[in-house]
């Protein structure tokens, strides 16, 4: 799994045209430290993951950890789930609005 996470991080960085040396500078790290992690010589550290998620908030964490979804933004499955939930809530609101209308008419 470590290797897959490393590969996915490299895919993301490549898709953004980010050079490892430039990223190391942005992180305030020595290039060797970063490169050893991104080349798979060392495991990806929690510090690196946290820094990447902070610098690049568009990274799809689900993609990084599982390989599901798109490299950036929410995966399709999450987006579809949220849209379905929004529609269900809108229907419930309409029902509540109708109930309120009936109750108001009874009070008058």
N, C-alpha and C positions, 0 to 999 in steps of 0.2 A: 504494500500500500504506500509506503514512503516514496518508492520510486514513482508511482503513479501521480502522487501529489506533486512531486518535483517536476514531472513532465508537464502537468497541467499549469503549474506556475510559469514554467518556461514558455508554454504556448501563449498564455496571457501576455507575458512580457514581450514576446515576439510580435503578437498582434498589435501591440501598442508601439512597437519600434524602440523599446527601451533597451539600452545597452547595459550590461551588467556593471561595467565600470561606473557609468553615470548613476545607476541605482545605488551602488555602494557609496558614492559621494553624497547622494541625497540622504542616505541613512546615517552618514557619518561613520561608516564602517571601512575597514581596509578591504580592498577588492578581493584579496585572497580568501577572507572569511566568507564573503558572499558567494564567490565563485565556487568554493568547495561545497557549499550547500546546494547551489543550483546545478552543479555537475554531478551530484549524487555521491560525492566522496564522504560527506557528512549528512546526517539527517537534517531536515528542515527544522529550524528552531521555532519555538513559540514566539520569540522576539521578532523573527523575520515575518511570520504570518501576521502578527498584530500590526507590524509596521506597514506591510503591503496593504492590509485591509484599511488602514488609516489613510495612506497616501492615495490609494486607488479604491475609493468607496464603490465604484461600479463593478468590482470583481464579484462574480457570483460565487459565494462561498459554497453553495451546494455543488457547483461544478468542480471547484477545487478539491473538495473532500470526497465526492462520490463519482464525479464524471458525468452526472446528469444535468441536463439543461444547457444553456448557452454559456459561453465564456464570461460574458458580462450581463448584468441585469438579472432579473428574476427568471427562473426557468419557466418554460411553458406550463408545466404542471402546476406550479405555484400560482402563476398568473391566472390560469383557468379556474383554479380553486377559489381564488379571491373574487373573481368576477361572478362566480356562482353564488358565493356567500353574499355579495352585494345585492344581487337580484333577489335572493331570499329575504334579506332584510328590508328591501324596498317593498316587497309584497306584504310583509308583516306590518310595516308602517301604514300602508294603504288600509289594511284591515283595522288597525287601531284608529285611524282617522275616521273610518266609517262608524266604528263603535262610539267614538266620542261624539260624532254628529247625532247619532240616535239618542244618546244619553242627554245631550243638550236639548234636543227637541222634547224629551220627556220632562225635563225640568221646567220648561216654559209652560 
